[in-house]
Structures are given as C-alpha cells and as structure tokens.
Amino acid sequence: MAEFSRKVRESSLKRFRLVRPSDRAWRPAPGRLSFVDHLKHLVDCDRWILAVVKGEPEPHANIGPGEGNPEQWDEYLGQLVELGGSSRLSSKN
C-alpha cells in the first residue's frame, strides 16, 4: 500500500508541475474544482490523515470551488512534497 501511495503521489506531482501559471485557476465548469483547488485539497487530506494516525484533532479537509489560491501554488506544491516525506516517515514507525 505504501508503494502504491508513493507512485500515486509522484504521478500527481508530475502532473501538477506541468500546469502553467495561467491555468492554475482553470476549472472545467462553473462550480467545479480548479487545478489549484485540487492541489490544496490533497495537501489538506495529507494533513488530515497524518493527524488521524497521530491521534490529533482532525483538521478541515473539505474544499469547495475557489478555495485554493493560485498565488499560493508553489507553497501548496512544496507542502505536498514535504507531507509526502512525513507520511513515509510515519509508516516506518
């Protein structure tokens, strides 16, 4: 399961890195999630699962259209990479 998770994360990171800055807020239709919304949601989900595993209070992990900030793209991407490292460390304990 851990190996599958790593491959999915790497695949997602590869695709997010291909999104041009001008396309980060693009959504397929009104009311749907944009690329940046999806990226933020994955970061929020990582924080949620790590909190659950550690027995900590669960942070908010739901997202709605427009909640991701395109100006924070690099920050979200860095957090997704960093949290992926955290989850690998946690799975070894």
C-alpha positions as CSV (number, residue, x, y, z in Angstrom):
1,M,0.0,0.0,0.0
2,A,2.8,2.4,0.8
3,E,4.5,1.8,-2.5
4,F,1.2,2.4,-4.4
5,S,0.7,5.6,-2.4
6,R,4.2,6.8,-3.3
7,K,3.6,6.1,-7.0
8,V,0.2,8.0,-7.0
9,R,1.9,10.9,-5.2
10,E,4.7,11.1,-7.7
11,S,2.3,10.9,-10.6
12,S,0.2,13.7,-9.1
13,L,3.2,15.9,-8.5
14,K,4.4,15.3,-12.1
15,R,1.1,16.5,-13.4
16,F,0.8,19.4,-11.1
17,R,4.3,20.6,-12.2
18,L,3.0,20.7,-15.8
19,V,0.2,23.2,-15.0
20,R,1.1,26.6,-16.4
21,P,0.7,29.5,-14.0
22,S,-2.1,31.0,-16.3
23,D,-4.0,27.7,-16.0
24,R,-3.9,27.1,-12.2
25,A,-7.3,28.6,-11.6
26,W,-8.9,26.9,-14.6
27,R,-12.0,24.8,-13.9
28,P,-13.9,22.6,-16.3
29,A,-17.2,24.3,-15.5
30,P,-18.6,26.8,-13.0
31,G,-19.0,25.3,-9.6
32,R,-16.3,22.7,-10.2
33,L,-12.8,22.5,-8.6
34,S,-9.9,24.2,-10.3
35,F,-6.4,22.8,-10.5
36,V,-5.4,24.8,-7.5
37,D,-8.4,23.7,-5.6
38,H,-7.4,20.0,-6.2
39,L,-3.8,20.7,-5.2
40,K,-4.9,22.4,-1.9
41,H,-7.4,19.5,-1.3
42,L,-4.6,17.0,-1.5
43,V,-2.5,19.0,1.0
44,D,-5.5,19.2,3.3
45,C,-6.1,15.5,3.0
46,D,-2.4,14.7,3.9
47,R,-2.7,16.9,7.0
48,W,-6.0,15.1,7.9
49,I,-4.6,11.6,7.6
50,L,-1.4,12.4,9.5
51,A,-3.5,13.9,12.3
52,V,-5.7,10.8,12.4
53,V,-2.7,8.5,12.5
54,K,-1.1,10.6,15.3
55,G,-4.4,10.7,17.3
56,E,-4.5,14.5,17.0
57,P,-7.6,16.6,16.3
58,E,-8.7,16.3,12.6
59,P,-8.1,19.5,10.6
60,H,-10.6,20.6,8.0
61,A,-10.1,18.7,4.7
62,N,-13.3,19.6,2.7
63,I,-12.9,22.0,-0.1
64,G,-15.2,24.0,-2.3
65,P,-14.7,25.6,-5.7
66,G,-12.5,28.7,-5.4
67,E,-11.0,27.9,-2.0
68,G,-7.5,27.3,-3.4
69,N,-5.4,30.4,-4.0
70,P,-3.4,30.3,-7.3
71,E,-0.9,32.7,-5.8
72,Q,-0.1,30.0,-3.2
73,W,0.6,27.3,-5.8
74,D,4.3,26.9,-5.0
75,E,3.5,26.8,-1.3
76,Y,0.9,24.1,-1.8
77,L,3.2,22.1,-4.0
78,G,6.0,22.3,-1.5
79,Q,3.7,21.2,1.3
80,L,2.5,18.2,-0.8
81,V,6.2,17.2,-1.3
82,E,7.0,17.8,2.4
83,L,3.9,16.0,3.8
84,G,4.7,13.0,1.5
85,G,8.0,12.7,3.2
86,S,6.3,12.9,6.6
87,S,3.9,10.1,5.7
88,R,6.7,7.9,4.6
89,L,8.5,8.5,7.9
90,S,5.3,7.8,9.9
91,S,4.8,4.5,8.1
92,K,8.2,3.2,9.2
93,N,7.4,3.8,12.9
